[in-house]
């Protein structure tokens, strides 16, 4: 078992399975749960993590399923087992799976744990609630008297559903340090007066994870208010960590943690760059931390400058994702809170290319599946990205309760409010296009995805040929 420490009080931490129609491990780690683990250890608790999404788990007999561009950086497919779909999604032409370690392996692992005084379960996505509910049920079967605290995205956006259906004894909504710490201290019956005042005083317990990759946050929250994003509902303010603290964490990952790849989970990594990102980059370079960095959450084009792009290149960034979302000027203002324009996007791409980033290393997210969005708008956005010589990465809209885009989605779908809110799996981005009143259906979106794959492949093929021809020309006699 990963990360067991002996102590008088014991806590069992569970990162549950994914119940969804598709799942891919793109540096997906339970970072919030690792922060909670450090909080618990500061309270004198021994911690044991059972990670259902561990692709290196012994029960998987060497499963890796790595491949393609991201596979080279530690990403890959999860093993999955087909399970029954809930009634509202019975007609969807996709199979629902439990992704992660086998159920029997989970049962054996928690059975080997000394009786815990507390069980903490996280949820990385709202509609992955099914895996959390199953994990809580299994843990309760073995430890019926042990209190269970549930946190993460599911209870944050579907609090009432979680209270009624999860089986947890305490449900924590949002990302407030005070509320999370208060709930845990209350269940344990301990005084938390000696704890720091916020997450910035806590270090995630990376030692509990068995992986060659890691996730990291340098800030919490986001200064923007996009219609489809729930960041403001998790953190009501935007807080950045001290750059030296971030560098210390990265140094541990590089030198002691044995990590090679690090993904920044920030919603707004480049905001206030002169006092935040650039000092972090300088620390990385000065300390000679030879890591490969990735930005799966996307970077704001507005803040990308030649200086930042050069610093990213020197640090070792290998996959850079920009938040472009749509070429529709009205949608850029309405849904994306005016955070990007075409001119800002073009300047950001130019800065990255001038710094030495190649086409296969840069992509821009294009949102699809938004209420009222037609296929041609998505195609125009993709063409805009391809025309700049970088890849388009389709990002499927997933409705988040509490956002304005959620209400628009509900009005555009054939679900009643009661039906949708009774089954959070309806919010899965893999189910977008199912039971919508207009716009592309599920098959239409799949066809669109294939078009984008072909366009990206053609772009990379042309870029590779150009680079090869250039290299050959450089060595030719004059």
C-alpha positions in Angstrom: 0.0 0.0 0.0 1.2 3.5 -0.8 2.2 5.8 1.9 1.3 4.2 5.3 2.5 6.0 8.5 2.0 4.6 12.0 0.3 6.9 14.5 -2.3 6.8 17.2 -5.0 8.2 15.0 -5.3 6.7 11.5 -6.9 8.1 8.3 -7.7 6.2 5.2 -7.7 8.4 2.0 -9.5 7.1 -1.1 -9.1 8.4 -4.7 -12.1 6.5 -6.2 -12.7 5.0 -9.6 -14.1 6.9 -12.6 -17.5 5.9 -13.7 -17.8 7.4 -17.2 -18.1 6.7 -20.9 -14.4 7.6 -21.6 -11.4 8.3 -19.5 -7.7 9.1 -20.1 -5.0 9.8 -17.6 -3.6 13.2 -18.6 -1.5 13.9 -15.4 -4.7 13.2 -13.4 -3.9 13.1 -9.7 -5.9 13.8 -6.6 -4.0 17.0 -5.6 -6.7 18.2 -3.3 -6.6 14.9 -1.4 -2.8 15.2 -1.1 -3.3 18.6 0.5 -5.8 17.0 2.9 -3.2 14.3 3.7 -0.7 16.9 4.8 -3.3 18.6 6.9 -4.1 15.2 8.6 -0.4 14.5 9.2 -0.1 18.0 10.9 -3.0 16.9 13.1 -1.0 13.8 14.1 -2.8 11.3 11.9 -1.1 8.5 10.1 -2.3 8.4 6.5 -2.9 5.6 4.0 -3.9 6.3 0.4 -5.8 3.8 -1.7 -5.6 5.1 -5.3 -8.1 3.5 -7.6 -6.6 5.4 -10.5 -3.1 4.1 -10.1 -2.1 2.7 -13.5 1.0 1.2 -12.0 -1.0 -0.8 -9.3 0.4 -4.4 -8.9 -3.1 -5.8 -9.6 -2.9 -4.5 -13.2 0.1 -6.7 -14.0 2.2 -4.0 -15.7 -0.7 -2.2 -17.4 0.5 1.1 -18.9 -1.5 1.7 -22.1 0.8 4.5 -23.0 1.0 5.7 -26.6 0.9 8.7 -28.9 2.2 12.1 -28.1 1.2 12.3 -24.4 2.2 8.7 -23.7 5.8 9.9 -24.0 5.1 12.1 -20.9 3.6 9.5 -18.6 -0.1 9.7 -19.7 -2.2 6.8 -20.9 -5.5 4.9 -20.9 -7.1 3.5 -17.8 -8.2 -0.1 -17.7 -12.0 -0.3 -17.6 -14.8 -2.7 -16.9 -18.3 -2.3 -18.4 -21.0 -1.5 -15.8 -24.7 -0.7 -16.1 -25.9 2.7 -17.2 -28.4 4.7 -15.2 -31.9 5.1 -16.6 -31.6 8.7 -18.0 -28.7 7.6 -20.2 -29.9 4.1 -21.2 -30.3 5.2 -24.8 -26.8 6.6 -25.2 -24.8 4.5 -27.7 -21.8 4.3 -25.5 -20.7 1.8 -22.8 -20.3 3.0 -19.2 -17.2 1.7 -17.5 -15.6 1.6 -14.1 -12.1 2.9 -14.9 -9.2 2.0 -12.5 -8.0 -0.9 -10.5 -10.2 -4.1 -10.2 -12.9 -4.1 -7.5 -11.3 -7.2 -5.9 -8.0 -5.4 -5.7 -9.6 -2.4 -3.9 -11.3 -4.8 -1.4 -8.1 -6.5 -0.7 -6.2 -3.2 -0.2 -8.7 -1.7 2.2 -9.0 -5.0 4.1 -5.3 -4.8 4.8 -5.6 -1.4 6.5 -5.8 -1.2 10.2 -9.2 0.1 11.3 -9.1 3.8 10.5 -10.5 6.6 12.7 -11.5 8.6 9.6 -12.1 8.0 5.9 -11.7 10.8 3.3 -12.9 10.4 -0.2 -12.4 12.8 -3.0 -14.1 13.4 -6.4 -12.1 14.9 -9.3 -15.1 15.6 -11.5 -18.7 16.3 -10.7 -20.1 13.4 -12.8 -17.6 10.9 -11.5 -19.8 10.6 -8.4 -20.6 7.0 -9.1 -17.0 5.8 -8.3 -17.1 7.8 -5.0 -20.4 6.3 -4.0 -19.2 2.8 -4.8 -16.0 3.3 -2.8 -17.9 4.7 0.2 -20.2 1.7 0.1 -17.3 -0.7 0.0 -15.4 1.1 2.8 -18.6 1.2 5.0 -19.1 -2.5 4.5 -15.7 -3.1 6.1 -15.6 -0.2 8.5 -19.3 0.6 9.3 -18.5 2.7 12.4 -15.8 4.9 10.8 -17.0 8.3 9.7 -16.6 9.2 6.1 -15.9 12.8 4.8 -16.6 13.4 1.1 -15.1 16.4 -0.7 -14.1 17.5 -4.2 -16.1 18.5 -7.2 -19.2 16.3 -6.8 -20.3 17.7 -3.3 -19.3 21.2 -4.4 -21.6 21.3 -7.3 -24.2 18.7 -6.3 -24.3 19.1 -2.5 -27.8 18.0 -1.9 -27.4 15.0 -4.2 -24.3 14.0 -2.3 -25.9 14.4 1.1 -28.8 12.2 0.0 -27.0 9.6 -2.0 -23.3 9.3 -1.2 -23.4 7.5 2.1 -20.9 9.9 3.6 -21.2 11.2 7.1 -19.9 14.6 6.3 -20.1 16.4 2.9 -17.7 19.3 2.3 -18.6 21.8 -0.5 -16.1 24.2 -2.1 -12.4 24.6 -1.6 -12.3 26.8 1.5 -9.4 25.7 3.8 -11.3 26.7 6.8 -14.4 24.6 5.9 -12.3 21.5 5.0 -10.1 21.7 8.1 -13.2 22.4 10.3 -15.0 19.4 9.0 -12.1 17.1 9.6 -11.3 18.5 13.0 -15.0 18.2 13.9 -15.1 14.5 12.9 -11.9 13.7 14.8 -12.8 15.8 17.8 -9.5 17.7 17.7 -8.5 21.3 18.0 -7.2 22.9 14.8 -5.9 26.1 16.3 -2.3 25.3 15.4 -3.1 24.8 11.7 -2.1 27.4 9.1 -4.7 29.9 7.9 -5.0 28.7 4.3 -3.9 26.2 1.7 -0.7 28.2 1.1 0.6 26.9 4.4 0.2 23.3 3.4 2.3 21.1 1.2 0.7 18.3 -0.8 1.8 14.8 0.3 3.2 13.8 -3.1 5.0 10.9 -1.3 1.7 9.0 -1.2 1.5 8.8 -5.0 3.3 6.1 -7.0 4.0 7.8 -10.3 6.6 9.4 -12.6 4.4 12.5 -12.9 2.9 15.0 -10.6 0.4 17.8 -10.5 1.0 21.2 -8.9 -0.9 24.4 -8.3 0.8 27.8 -7.9 -2.5 29.6 -7.3 -6.1 29.0 -6.3 -9.1 30.5 -8.1 -9.3 32.6 -11.2 -9.8 36.4 -11.8 -12.2 35.7 -14.7 -15.8 34.7 -14.6 -16.5 32.5 -17.7 -20.1 31.3 -18.0 -19.2 27.7 -18.3 -16.5 27.5 -15.5 -17.1 26.7 -11.8 -13.8 28.0 -10.5 -15.4 30.9 -8.7 -17.8 28.5 -7.0 -14.8 26.5 -5.6 -12.6 29.5 -4.6 -14.2 32.9 -4.2 -10.9 34.7 -4.5 -7.7 34.5 -6.4 -4.6 33.7 -4.3 -1.0 33.0 -5.6 1.6 31.1 -3.7 5.0 32.5 -2.9 7.3 31.6 -5.8 10.0 30.1 -3.6 7.5 27.8 -2.0 6.5 26.6 -5.4 10.1 26.1 -6.4 10.8 24.1 -3.1 7.9 21.8 -4.0 9.2 21.3 -7.6 12.7 20.6 -6.2 11.4 17.9 -4.0 9.6 16.4 -6.9 12.7 16.4 -9.1 15.3 15.3 -6.5 13.5 13.2 -3.9 10.1 12.3 -5.5 11.7 10.8 -8.7 9.2 12.7 -10.9 10.0 13.6 -14.6 6.8 15.3 -15.7 4.9 18.0 -13.9 1.5 19.4 -14.9 0.4 22.9 -13.8 -3.3 22.7 -12.7 -3.6 26.5 -12.3 -6.6 28.2 -13.9 -4.6 31.4 -14.4 -0.9 30.6 -14.3 0.4 33.7 -16.1 -1.6 36.4 -14.2 0.8 38.8 -12.5 3.7 37.1 -14.2 6.4 39.6 -13.3 5.9 38.7 -9.6 4.7 35.2 -10.0 5.5 33.0 -13.0 8.7 34.6 -14.0 10.3 34.3 -10.5 9.2 30.7 -10.4 10.8 30.1 -13.8 14.0 31.8 -12.7 14.1 29.5 -9.6 13.6 26.4 -11.8 16.5 27.5 -14.0 18.8 28.5 -11.2 18.2 25.3 -9.2 18.7 23.2 -12.4 15.5 21.3 -12.0 15.4 19.1 -15.1 11.6 18.5 -15.3 9.2 18.4 -18.3 6.3 20.8 -17.7 2.8 20.8 -19.1 -0.2 23.1 -19.0 -3.3 20.9 -19.5 -5.7 23.6 -18.1 -4.7 26.1 -20.8 -2.9 29.5 -20.6 -4.5 32.9 -21.1 -3.3 34.3 -24.4 -3.5 37.8 -23.1 -0.6 37.3 -20.7 1.7 35.5 -23.1 4.7 37.7 -24.0 8.0 36.9 -25.7 9.8 37.1 -22.3 7.4 34.5 -20.8 7.6 32.2 -23.8 11.4 32.3 -23.7 11.3 31.5 -19.9 9.0 28.6 -20.6 11.3 27.2 -23.2 14.3 27.5 -20.9 12.5 25.8 -18.1 11.5 22.7 -20.1 7.9 23.2 -21.0 7.0 20.4 -23.5 3.2 20.7 -24.1 1.7 24.1 -24.1 -2.1 24.6 -24.3 -3.7 28.0 -24.9 -7.3 28.9 -24.0 -8.8 30.1 -27.2 -12.3 28.6 -26.9 -13.9 30.1 -30.0 -13.3 32.4 -33.0 -16.8 33.9 -32.5 -16.3 37.4 -31.2 -19.6 37.5 -29.4 -19.0 34.2 -27.7 -15.5 35.4 -26.7 -17.2 38.2 -24.7 -20.3 36.4 -23.5 -19.1 32.9 -22.5 -15.4 33.6 -22.1 -15.7 36.9 -20.1 -13.7 38.8 -22.8 -10.5 37.1 -21.7 -9.2 36.5 -25.3 -9.4 38.1 -28.7 -8.1 36.8 -32.0 -5.3 39.4 -32.0 -4.2 38.2 -28.5 -4.3 34.6 -29.7 -2.2 35.4 -32.7 0.4 37.3 -30.6 0.6 34.4 -28.1 1.2 31.9 -30.8 3.9 34.1 -32.4 5.6 34.5 -29.0 5.7 30.8 -28.5 7.0 30.0 -32.0 9.7 32.7 -31.7 10.8 31.1 -28.5 11.4 27.8 -30.3 8.2 25.9 -29.7 7.2 23.6 -32.5 3.7 23.0 -33.9 3.5 19.6 -32.2 4.2 21.2 -28.9 1.5 23.9 -29.0 -2.3 23.5 -29.2 -5.3 25.8 -28.5 -8.5 24.6 -26.9 -11.7 25.0 -28.9 -14.9 24.6 -26.9 -17.6 22.5 -28.4 -21.0 21.3 -27.2 -22.1 24.7 -25.8 -25.8 25.3 -25.9 -26.9 26.7 -29.3 -23.4 26.1 -30.8 -23.6 24.8 -34.4 -21.0 22.6 -36.0 -19.9 25.3 -38.5 -18.9 27.6 -35.6 -16.6 24.9 -34.3 -15.1 24.3 -37.7 -14.4 28.0 -38.2 -12.6 28.1 -34.8 -10.6 25.0 -35.6 -9.6 26.5 -39.0 -8.5 29.7 -37.2 -6.2 27.7 -35.0 -4.8 25.5 -37.8 -4.1 28.6 -39.9 -1.8 29.8 -37.2 0.2 26.6 -37.6 -0.7 25.0 -34.3 -3.0 22.1 -33.3 -6.6 22.5 -32.3 -7.6 20.6 -29.2 -11.4 20.1 -28.9 -12.5 20.7 -25.3 -16.0 19.3 -24.7 -18.4 21.4 -22.7 -19.6 19.8 -19.4 -22.5 21.6 -17.7 -21.7 22.7 -14.1 -24.6 23.4 -11.8 -24.5 26.9 -10.4 -23.1 28.5 -13.6 -25.1 30.4 -16.2 -24.1 28.0 -18.9 -25.7 25.2 -16.9 -29.1 26.9 -17.1 -28.7 27.4 -20.9 -27.8 23.8 -21.3 -30.8 22.6 -19.3 -33.1 24.8 -21.4 -31.5 23.4 -24.6 -31.8 19.7 -23.6 -34.8 17.4 -23.3 -34.0 16.7 -19.6 -36.3 18.0 -17.0 -34.5 19.8 -14.1 -35.5 17.0 -11.8 -34.3 14.3 -14.1 -30.9 16.0 -14.8 -30.2 16.8 -11.1 -31.1 13.3 -10.0 -28.2 11.8 -12.1 -25.0 13.9 -12.3 -23.6 11.5 -15.0 -25.9 13.5 -17.4 -23.2 16.2 -17.0 -20.5 14.0 -18.6 -18.9 15.7 -21.5 -18.9 12.3 -23.2 -22.7 12.5 -23.2 -23.0 15.9 -24.8 -25.1 15.8 -28.0 -27.4 13.2 -26.4 -31.0 14.4 -25.8 -30.4 17.9 -27.1 -33.2 19.8 -28.9 -30.9 21.1 -31.7 -27.3 21.1 -32.9 -25.1 18.2 -33.6 -26.0 14.9 -32.0 -23.5 12.4 -30.5 -22.6 10.9 -33.9 -22.1 14.4 -35.3 -19.6 15.3 -32.6 -17.7 12.1 -33.2 -17.5 12.9 -36.9 -16.3 16.4 -36.0 -13.6 15.0 -33.7 -12.3 12.8 -36.6 -12.2 15.9 -38.9 -10.0 17.7 -36.3 -7.7 14.7 -35.9 -7.1 14.6 -39.6 -6.5 18.4 -39.7 -4.0 18.2 -36.9 -2.2 15.2 -38.5 -1.9 17.1 -41.8 -0.5 20.1 -39.9 2.1 18.1 -38.1 3.1 16.2 -41.2 3.7 19.4 -43.1 5.6 20.9 -40.2 7.8 17.8 -39.9 8.5 17.9 -43.7 9.4 21.5 -43.5 11.8 21.0 -40.6 13.4 18.0 -42.3 13.9 19.9 -45.5 15.3 22.9 -43.6 17.8 20.7 -41.7 18.8 19.1 -45.0 19.2 22.4 -46.7 21.3 23.8 -43.8 23.9 21.0 -44.4 24.0 21.3 -48.1 27.0 22.9 -49.9 26.5 26.4 -51.2 
